[in-house]
Amino acid sequence: MGAAIYLDDAATTALDQRVLDAMMPWMGETRPGNPHARHHGHGNAAHHAVQVARGQIADAIGAKAEQIIFTSGATEANHLALRGLRHHLRSTGRMHIITTAVEHSSLLSVMDELRADGFAITILPVQKCGMIEADMIAPAITPQTGLVVVQAVNNELGVIQPIDEIAAMLQGRGILFHVDAAQGLGRIPVDLNAWNADFISLSAHKIHGPQGVGALYIKDAGLLYVMSGGQEQGLRAGTLPVAQCVGFGAACTLINHDREWLQKLREDFLARLAPLNPVVHGHVDPVWNVPGILNLRFPGIDQETLVMVLPELSFGTGSACTAGPSHVITAIAGADAAGEAIRLSFGRMTSQEDLTKAAEMFLSAITEIKTMQEAA
């Protein structure tokens, strides 16, 4: 696989060498202690390393260290927030939740669970570009609405949602706001002051950190009730993985929103594909798209065929967490489009040469496929 061109950063990014360097002391070079065994030196050192990392993650979004709860990833962070709020929402009589049709599957699956538990769930359609705006959410709000859930950056389209405008619309209504920022952190500024979110889900392996660790920002931990152990303020059981936590913190210090360079790569790549007339899904205004996530299709050519004829390219056919046709593309363009759409995602470690070669491969493969289709 070393020779293959990797264009699936939205699924997972490569571990930055500087992150690995920060992790190594906690991966066997010394005897790492349990960060919860603070009564001796080894445990206290591990605890300190975790706390430094917690502060680095908090700094990346403008939060306080004590508001960051470590999880195994953004999916667990999403589940912790939504399931943990069940008791609070029920006790306040605000059992109505609003979200969108293009959220990550880890959120939509919990919505199904909450609906079965008596909650009223409104799943709003989005514009054809994949965006949901504040004035599309406002009419759905009722006196029973207790929570709004919106993804900061869509994992399949790269569309940036107007989180600050949604937050402003919710201000003063007593409605909690959860933002899934797994794809936002590292791609756009995660501005806690502007977002005014109550919960924010984060992931390390989307920002060149290690797999297996994420975090949930919680404005008020008292809102959540979960059956758990004593770790992480009683919200999540289990010994924290020190090396992964340290790696997550280190990755947060290396965030660089180099949109200009990535936009140049995107535009050059699309220019090379122009003879094929691809359909590009997402917002037409680059201000509302992260340039490193590109969703497109070549009408008449299904995604399985492209995967088969381009084994030297690693790209996505939807969310890495979901099997089957993309619910995101189905929501904005229909089921037929979902069967043809592919996701190309790139970032810090992608070169101009990588995308130039990838464009050449697509040109050759699709031209050949179309020739065969016409001859059939």
N, C-alpha and C positions, 0 to 999 in steps of 0.2 A: 504493500500500500504506500510505501515511501515515494514511489514515482507518480502516484495519482495526484491530481490537482484538487485541493480541498476547498470547496465552496459551500460549506455548511456551518458557518460560525454561529448561526442562530440556534443550531442544535447544541453545539458546544464549541468553545474556543480552545486553542492550544494553550498549554500552561506556559506562561512567561518564565524565562529562565531566572529572572530576578525574584519571582514568586517562589520558585523551587528553592533558590538559595536561602530564602527566609525560612522555608519549611524544614530544610535538612536537619538543623539541630534538634528538631522534635521528631525525627524519623529514624532514630537509632544511633546517631553519632554520640549522643549522651544517653543517660538513663532518664527518660521523660517520666515525670510524676503525674499522678491523677490530679487534675486541676481542682477537684473538690476535696482533696485531702490536704487542706491548708495548714494542718498542725505540724508538718515537717517541711524541710527546705525544698525537697524535690517537688512536692505538691504545690507549695507556695510559688515556686518559680513558674510552674505550668499555669497556675491561676493568673499570675501577673502577665504572662504572654497572651493569654486569652483576653484579659482585660484591655491590654494595649490594642489588640486586634478589634475588639468591640468598639473602642474609641475611634479607630481609623475608619470603620464602617460608618459610625455615627457622623464623623466629620464629613464624609462624602455626601451626606444628604442633609446636613445641618441639624442633626438630632443630638440628644444627650446619650452618653454611653449606656446608661441604665434603661433606655428605651429600646435597645436592640436585644432581641432574643434569638439565639442561634437555633437553626433547624437543619434538616438534612438537605434542604433545597427550597426553591420557591413554591413547589407544589405543596410541601408540608406546611410552609408558611401560610399559603392560601387556606388550606384545610384547618389549620390552627385558629385562624381568625374567624372563619365562617362558622365552624362547629363550636368554637369557644364562645361565640356571641349568642348562641341559641337561648341560653338561660336568661341573659339580659334582655333580649328582644321580647321574649315571651312575658317576662315579668313587667315590662313597660307597656304591653299591649300593642307594640309596634312590630307586627309580624309580617310586614310587607317589605320585600326586597326587590330592588330594581337593578338589572344588569343588561348587557347587550348580547346580541346573537354571535358576536365574533370574539368573545372572551376565550381564554385558554381552557382546554378541556378539563383541567383540574378544578376550575371554578364552576363550570357548568355541571359537572358531575355532582358536586356538593349541592348545587341548586336543586337537582332532582331529589336528593336525599332530604333536603329541608322541606320541599314541597310535600313529600310523603309524610313528613312529620307535622303537617298542618300549617306550614308557612305559605303565604301567597307570594308567588314569584312572577315578576313581569320581566320578560326577556324582549328588549326593544330591538327592532330592525335598525340597521344603519344605512347611511347613504351608500351609493354605488361605489364610492371610493373607499369605503370601510370606516368612515368617520362617524362618530356620534357627537352631537353638539348639545350644549346645555339646554337650549330651547326645545330639544327633542325629548329630553328627560323630564323637564318641568311639568308637562301635562300629565305625566304618569304618576306624579306624587299625590298621595292621599294622606289623610290624618294618621293612618296606620303605618305609613312608610317609616322604617327604622334604619335602613341601610341602602346605600348605592355602591355598586361595585363596577369599576371601569379599569381596563388595562391601559397603562401609559403608552406603550408602543406595541402594536399588534405583532405577534411573533411570526405571522405568515406574510403579512403585507408590508410591514415596516411603517404603517401609518401612525403618526403621532396624534394622540387624542388631546383635546384642549382641556387638560386636567385643571388648570388654574381657573378657567371660565366655569367649569362644572362646580368646582369648590366654591366659587363666589356665589353661584346660584343657590347652593345648599346652605350658605351661611345664615345662621339664625333660625333655621328650621328644626333644629334638634335631630337631624338625620346624620348618622355615622357614614363615613366615606372610606372605602377600602380601595387601594390602588395596587394593582399587580405591576410592579416595575422591573420584573425579571429581564425584559428586553430593553428597558429604558436606561437602567444604570449602565454607565459607560458609553451610551449612545446619545443621550440628551442630559442636560443638567436636571438632577432630581432635586427640586427646590421645595423643601418642606414648608417654608414660609408662604410661598405662592400656592402650593397645593393644599395646604391646611388639611391634610389627610389624617385620619385616625389610625389607619393601618397601611403599611407599605410592605409588600413582599419583594425580597431580593434574592439573587442567586450569584454564587461565586464563579461558576464555570462559564458564565456568559461574558465575563470580563477578564479572561485569561487567568482565572484563579482555579483552584482544584475542584474536581467533581465531588459531590457528596456533602456539600455544606451550603447553607443559605441563611437567611435571617428574616425576621419579621420586626418591623418598626411598630411599636405600640405606644400611642399617646398616653393611654390610661390603662394599665394592666388590670385594674379593678373591674373592667368591663367583661373580661374573659373568665370563664369557668370551665376547667377541664379536669378530668381525673388523671393525675400525673404524679410524678415523684417530686422530690424536693429541689431538683435542679432548675435553673433558668426561671427563678422567681416562682417556682412551683407550677410552671406552665408546660414544661416539657421534661420527661424523664430521660435518664441516660447520661453516661459520662461523655463530656464533650471531647471531640477529636482535636487535640491541641494543634497538630500540624495543619489540619484543614482550616481551622479558625485563623491561625497565623497567616496562612496563605491567602485567605479571603481578605484579611486586613491589608496585607501587602499589595494585593491586586487593586484595592480601592485607592491606594496612594499613587498608582500609576495611570489612573484614568486620564485620558486625553481626548477631548471631543474634536477630533480632526475631521470635521465634516467636509471641509473644502477639498482635501485630498481624496476622500472616499467618493465625493460627488463627481470628481474628475474621472475616477476609475469607472464609476457607473455610466457616465455619459459616453465615455470612450467605448465601453463594452456594448452599449445599446447602439451606438453608431455603427459598429462592426456587424451587428446583427440586423441592421436596417433592411438589407435585401430580403430577409425572411419575413418581414412584416409581423413581428411578434405582437401579441396583445399584452400590454403591461397593466397589471392590477395595482391599484393604490391611488393615492392622491396625485393629481396632476401638478400641484404646486410643490416643489422640492422642500419648501419650508415645513411642510406637514408630513414629510417622509424622512426616515433615517436612510441615508444613501446606501448603507451596507446590507440592506435587505431588499431583494428584488424578486418580485413574483410575476412570472410571465407564462405565456402558453403560445404554442404554435397550433392554430386551429386545424383539427383533423388528425393530430398526432397525440396519442395518449401518453401519459407519463411513464407507464410501464415499458413502452417501446423505447423511450429515450433512456431510461435506466439501463435497459438491456444493451443498446447499441453504443452507450458511452460509459463503459465500465471504468475508464481511466479518469472519470470525473466524479467527485463526491458532492452531491447536491440533494436537496430535500424535495419530497413530493407532498409536503404538508407539515404539520407539527410533528416533531420527533416523538412526541408523547402519545400520538393517536394513530391507530391503524384505520385504513379505509379512506374514502374520499374526504377531502377537507370540508368541515362544516363552515369554515370562514369563506372559502370561495363559493360554496353552495349558497351561502346567505347573500352574497353580493352579485353573483353572476350565474347561478344555477348549477345543477348537478353535472351537466355535460362539461361545463368549464372546469369543474372541480376534478374531473378525470384527466384533464389535460394540463393543469397548472403545475408548475414546478417552482421551487424556491431556491434562489441562489443568494448566499449570504457570505460576506467577506469583511475583513477588518484589518487590524494592525499588522498581521503577519501575511497578508495577501499582497503579492507583487503585481506590477503592471504586466509583467511577462506571464504570470499565471492567467490573468483575465484575457490577454491577447490570445494565448494558446487555447483557452476554453472557448472563446468566440470562434476560432478557426475550426475547432472540433464540432461545435454546433452547426456551423455553416455546412461542413462536409457531410455530417450525418443526416441533417434534415433535408438537404438537397437530394441525397441518395434515397431517403425514405419517400419523398414526394415523387421522385422519378419512378420508383417501384409502384407507388399507388396509382400513378397515371397509366402505367403499363398494364396494371391488373385488370 
